[in-house]
Amino acid sequence: MTGWVMDKQIKILVVDDERVVRDGCHRVLTGKGFDVLTAENGEQAMDILPRESVDIILLDLKMPVMSGEEVLEKVQDQYPDIPVIIITGHGTIDTAVECMKTGAYDFVTKPFQLEQFLLTINRAAEKRNLGLKAKQFEEENIRNLYDLDLEKSRLKTIINCMANGVMVTNRNLEVVLHNPALMKLLEITGEVQNPVSLSQIIDHEDIIETLTWIQSDRAQDGEIISQEIKTGSSVVRAISAPALGPDNDVVGSVTVLEDITAFKQLDEMKSDFVNMVAHELRSPLVSIRQQNSVLLEGLAGPLEDKQKDFLERGMRKIDQLLELINDLLDIAKIAAGKHVQHLVPTDIDPIINETLALLETRAEDHHIQLNYSSENPKPVLADAKRIEEVFSNLITNAINYSPDGGKVDVSVAGLGEYMEIKVKDTGVGILEEELPKIFDKFYRVKHPKTRQVMGTGLGLAIVKGIIDAHHGTIHVESAPDKGTTFRILLPVITSHG
């Protein structure tokens, strides 16, 4: 065995007035990997101990200046964790035994038997190491308990001071932690002691079903569910997530509730304002357009070419304003959940064919080739007018953002429970950092080649709103100068509805 125990080198202090003993111990023990210090009397030893981290003391009993018994007594008083091995001659064995009764670890007799000597040293080293480890564990345990208590106190303070409601449940759907804000949001009066059944805190079936689902094996890892509920006169958003244990297994759930009543009211006011302004603007614009149309048709007298050119430019600007107003109204309807109202069994094929026919002239003007393929089409539950709006937006964009001589491929395919619709172009493409923003309202892709393309920046936001309302998904893949592909998945009508 070496002088290293676990990751620590054992340091031994040899205290003996005989130089030959000190040198012999030093030579043997350093050869076994121990770190060895020596002292020729008790006073020197007591001077060394405060300065050095000594693990074992080899102590001679018979020394001048300060005897071994006195050193042992001081060590027991000041350094009780250090094992002391008595060095004794045959004549003082009885004294060594008495020393062991008062606290010495063991004794060795001179002259030393090397094997027995090393065995005693190694046992003392193991005892010292176990003592150090026990002390370390005790300190860590005390520190951990203190940290845990401090953390619990801090957590409780933070949760109780939060404006949002917090609710933690266990696997049995019992509330084990909640804060005052939760009780206020749910309009619950009186004291509630944890744990308490979830049904006594909240009576919304949607929340109970969500928390049951989150803790089930069917839920996806780390699934977070957001939903809105009404509590009295308030609207509350509840965001629920699984609570994970040390082994990453689900041990319960955490739900944060936020009062969004004010935001809902503001959103409603905004929608009302947009509707009012859009309607107020559209009526006079339609009137102006009709009057300009009368003038352009020559019903109010002949026009010179310059006058006709000015009127045509004005008509184009009026059409752009009307398009913006219509888009704003669509966005307001989507936000209010009123944009998609008439869901009926619908065939996608005829809608796309009709859309392509309407856009054929525009494509020819841009020298764009339109291609369409359909494989295993299936009916979907949809609002035909709104789905047509989706395809019109996407195909128009594909034409506008493709260089002359490019092509636009539209494909439909039945994939199990979904219909897949793809609109692929060979256009300017979109930078990777812009992809997450393209469905944002008023966002337009910035590219030198597309500055001449007019638009409101609302088309793709409307498209996504319509697809979401149909319980579908839309994704985009693109790269600069390599074109863009929009992929839509719509659920098909199954035999069981």
N, C-alpha and C positions, 0 to 999 in steps of 0.2 A: 504494500500500500504506500502511496506517496503522501507528501505533505499537503496535497490539494484535496480539500473536501468540498464537493459540489463545485462552485466557481470561486472559492476563496482559499488563499494560501494561509495555512495555519502558522501563527507566530508564537514561538516558545521563548520564555525568559528562563535561563539557567542561572540560579543563584547558589554559588558555592565558593568557599574561600580557597579551595584547592585548584590551582591553575590547570593541573593535569586533568581534573574532572571536567572543568569548563571547556577546555580545548577538545577533550574526547567527545563530549556531548555535541559540541558544535560541529565536529567533523562528521560524526555518524548521522546526525539529524539533517544537516544541510545536504548530505548525500542522498537522503530520502525525500528531499524536496521541501523540507520545512524551512521557514525563516527563523533564524536563531539570534537572540540577544543574550549577553552575559553580564553578570554583576558579581563582584567578589565579596559583597556583604549585604546585609539587609537594608542599610541606609541607601546604598546605590540602587537597590531594587525599587524601593519606595519612590526614589527620584525618577526612575524610568517609567513607572506605571502611568503617571498622568500624561506623559508625552507620547507613549506608544500604545497602539491597540493590541495588547497582549491577549492571546487566547488560552495559553497553558503556562503554568509556572512549575518548574522543577526546583524544589527548595530543600537545601541542606539544613539539618536541624542544628548542628553544632558549628556556629560561626562567631567570630569576634564582632564587636561594636553592637550588633543587634542579632539576637538568636532567631532561629527558624520559627520557634513558637510565637515570638513577638510579631514577626512578619506575617505569619499565618493569621494571627488575631486581627492585624490591621487590614489584611487583604479581605478577610471574611466580613469586616465591617464596611470597607470602602468599595470592594470589587467582588461581591458575593457570587457573581456568575462565572468567575474564572476558576476552572478546575486546578487544584494545587496537588502536585505529586511530591510526596516527601522522599528525599534522598537520605538514606540512613545506613549506618553500619550495623553489624550483627549485634552490637552491644546496646543499641538504642531502638530495637524493634518494638519493645513495649511502649516506648515514647511515641513512635510512629503510629502505633495502633490507637493510642490515646488521641493523637492529632486527628485521625480519621473520625473518631467519635465527635470531635468538635468541628468537623467540616471539611477536612482534607479528602481529596478524591481517592487516592491510593498511595502506595509507597513502593520504592524500589531499593534494593540493598546493594551496597558496594562490597566487592567489585560487581559490576553489572553483568548479567547474562543477557547478551545482545538480543536474542529472540524474545525473551520475556520483557525486556526493557522496551523494545519497539511495540510489542503487543499492548503494553500499558499506555504508551504514548498515543497509539492509534485509537484505543478505546476512549481516552480523554478527548482526543480530537473530534471523534464522533459525537461525544456528549456535548462538547462545546458547540459544534455545528447545529445539533438539534436544539440546543438552548437558544442560539441566535435565530434559527428559523422560527421557533415558537414565539420569540419576542417580536420578530418581524410580522408574523401572522397576527399577533395580538394588536400590534400598532396599526396594521392595515385594517383589522376588524373594527377597532375603535374609530379610525379615520373614516371607514366606509359607513359605519353607523351614524357618525356625525354628519357626513356628507349627505346620507340618505334623509336624515331628519331635516337638514337644512334645505335639501332639494324639495322635500314634501311641503315644507313651510313656504318656500318660494313659489312652488307650483300652485299651492292653494291661494296664495295672495294674488298671483297673476290671474288665475281663472276667475276669482271672485271680483277682480277689478275690471274684467273684460266687459265691453258693451254687448258683445254677442253672447248668445246662450250656448252653453257647453253641456253635453250629456254623454256619459260613458256607460255602456252596458256590458254585461258579461254574457257568457254563452247561453245562459238561461233567460235572456232578455229581461234582466233585472238592472235597474239604474243603480250604479255603484258610485257615481260621482256626478254632481251637477252644480251649477252656480246660480246666484240670485237672478242674473239676467235671464236665464231660462224660465224661471218661475214667472218673471214679469212678462216675458213674451207670450207665454202660454196662459197668462191671466190666472195663475194658480195662487191662492192665498193660503196662509198657514204654513206650519213647519212640515217638511217632508224628510224623514230619516232614511238614509241609505243603509242597506239595499232595499229598493222598493220595486214592485212589478212595473214594467214599462207602461202597461195599460192604465195604471193609476196616474201616470204623469201626462201621457198623451193619448188621445183617442182617435187619431187619424190612422185609418187602416193602411194608407199608402206608406206611411213611415214605418209602421210595424212590418209590412211586407218587405220593404227595402232592407231593413236591418236583418230580417230572417234570411233574405237572399244573400246579403253580403257575407254572412257567417256560414253559408252552405258550401258544399263541394262544387256546386255548379258555377259559382262566381269566379271571375277571372282574378288572377293575382293582383293585389293592389287596386282593385276596382273601386272607383269613387263615383257616387251617384248624387246628383243635384236635383232637387224638386221643390216646387212651391206649394205652400199650404196656407189656408186662411184660418186665422185665430181671432174670432170676434170681428173687429173692424180692421184688423191688420193683415198684411200679406207677409209671409215669412219664407225665406229661402233656407232649406235644410240641406246641408252638404254632409253626406255620411261616408265613412271609410272604415275598413276593418282595423281592429287593434291587434297587433302581432305580439306574441310571446317571445321568450329568449330563443326558442327553437324555430322561430319564424312561422309558427302555427297561429291560426286565428283564435284569439281568446275572448273576443268580444267586438264591440264597435265604438266608434267615436263620431258624434254628430255635432256640428256647429250650426246654430240657427241665427240668421241675420234678418232684422226687420227691414224689408225693402218697400214698405208702403209709400214712403216719400218718393222713391225712385219710380214706382209704378204710376203715381199721380203725375210726376213730371213727364214721364214717357207719354201718358195719355194726353197731357196738355200739349206736348210737342206734336203728337199725331194730329190732334184737333187743329193746332195752328197751321201745320203743313197742309192739311185738307182744306182749311178755310182759304189760305193764301193761294193754293193751287187752283181751287175752283174760281176764286175771284180773278185770278190772272187768265185762266183759260177762256172764260166767256168773252172778254174784250179782244183777246188775241184771235179767237175764232171769227169774231165779227170783222176785225181788220183783214184777216186772211180772205174772207169772203168778198170784201170790198175790193181788195187787190186783185182777186181772181176775176171779178167783173171787169175791172180795168184792163187786165191782161187779155181777156177774151174780146176786147174791143167793143163791149156793149155800151160803153160811155163815150165812144168816139175813137177814131184811129190814134195809134201811138207811134211816135218815132222810135227808131231802134234804141237810142240812148235811154229814153224814158222806159221802154220795155225792159232793158237790161237792169235798170235800177229797181224796178218792181220785182223782177225775178230774184235779184239778190235779197231784197226784203222778204220775199216769200220763203226763201231758204232759211233765213234767220228766224222767221216766225215758226217754221216747222221744227227747227232745233229747240226753240223754247217750248213748243208744245210737247216735243219728245221728253224734255227734261221734266215738265210738269206731270206728264203721264207716269214717268219713272218714279217721281216723288210720291205720287198717289199709290203706286204699286208697293213701294217700300213701306209706306204708312199702313197699308192693308196687311202686308206680311207681318209687320210688327204687332198688329192687333189680332193676328190669326184669322183674318177674314179674306185672305187672298185666294185660298183654295177651299171652295165650298161644295162643289158638285163632283164627288168622286163616283165614277161609274165604270163598268168594265170597258176598257178602251184598247183598240189595236194601234200599235205604234207605227206600223208600216205606212198606212195611208197618210198619217199626219206628216211623217218625214218626207214622203213623196210630194205632197202638196207644198211643203216648205221649200223643198229644193226647186220645184217648178217656179215658185214665186221669186226665188233668188237667182234663177238661171240667167236673167238679163244682166244683173249686177256682176255675176261671175264672168260672163262673156266680155263685159266692158273692161274687166281687169285681166282678161285672158287666163282665167283660172279654170282648170278642169275639175268638174264635180263628179265624184264617183260614189255609188251607193251599193251596198251588199246587205243581204238579209238571210239569216240562217236560223231555222227553228223558232220563229217568232211566237210569243205567247201573250195573251191579253193581260193587262195590268189594271189595277183600280186607280183611275186618274181623272183629273179635270182636264179634258181635251184641250180647252182653250189655253190653259196655263202651260201644259206640256208643249203645245205648239210655240208658245212664247220662249220656252227654254231652247228649243231647237233653232228657232229663228235667231235668237241672240248668239248662240254658239257658232252657227254656220256663218252668220254675217261677220262676226269677229274673225273667223278663220279666213274669210275672203279678204276682209280689209287689211289684215296683218300679214298677208302672203304677197310676195313680189309677183309682178306680172309674169305669166308663164308657169306659175306654180300649180299645185293641185290640192284639193280638199277631199279626203276620204271619210265617208260616213258609213258606219256599219252597225248592224243590229244582230244580236245573237242570244238565244235562250240558253241560260246557264243554270240548270237545276231550278232553284227557287227564285232566281233573279233573271231579269232581262238586262243585258249589257248593251249600252249604246256608246259608241266611240265617235268623236269628231276629231279628225287628225289633219293638220295642215303642214305645209312646207315653208312656213313663214319665218319671221325674224326671231322667234323664240323669246324666252323669258329668262332673266338671270336667276340663279338659284336663290339668292337672298331676297328676291321679290316674290317668289312663289307663295310664301305664307300670307302675303298681303293682297293677292289679286281678288279675293272675294270680299274685301273691305269696301264699304261705301265710299264713292268718289275717288277710289284709287285707280290710276291708269298707268299702264306700263310705259316707262320712259325709254324711247328709242329714236335715234335720228331719222330712221326711215318711216316712222309712223306719226310724225308731227302733223301731217295733213289729215290724219284720220280724226273725224269729229265724233264726240261722244260725251255722255254725262258722267261716266265712271260708276254708274249704278247697275249696268246690265248684269254683270256677274254676281253682284250681291242679290239681285232679284232671282237669278237662276238658282243660286244656292238656297234661297228662302223657299222657292217652289219645290225643289227636290227634297229638302228637309221635311216640308209639309206632306210630301208623298211617302215619307219614311224610307227614302232612298239615300244614296251617298253619291258624292261627286269628287273626283280626284283629278289632279293635273300633273302631267309629266312634260318637262320642257328643258331645252338647252339653247343658248344663243346660236342663231343661224342654223338650227337643226329642226325647227318646227316645234309645234305644241300638240299634245293629245289630251283631250278631256274625256274621262271615262265615267259614265253614269251607271249605277246599279239601281233598278227599280224592282220591288218585290212583285212576283207574278201572282195571279189569282189561283189558289190551290183548290183542290176538290172539297176540302173541309172548310173553305171560306177563309 
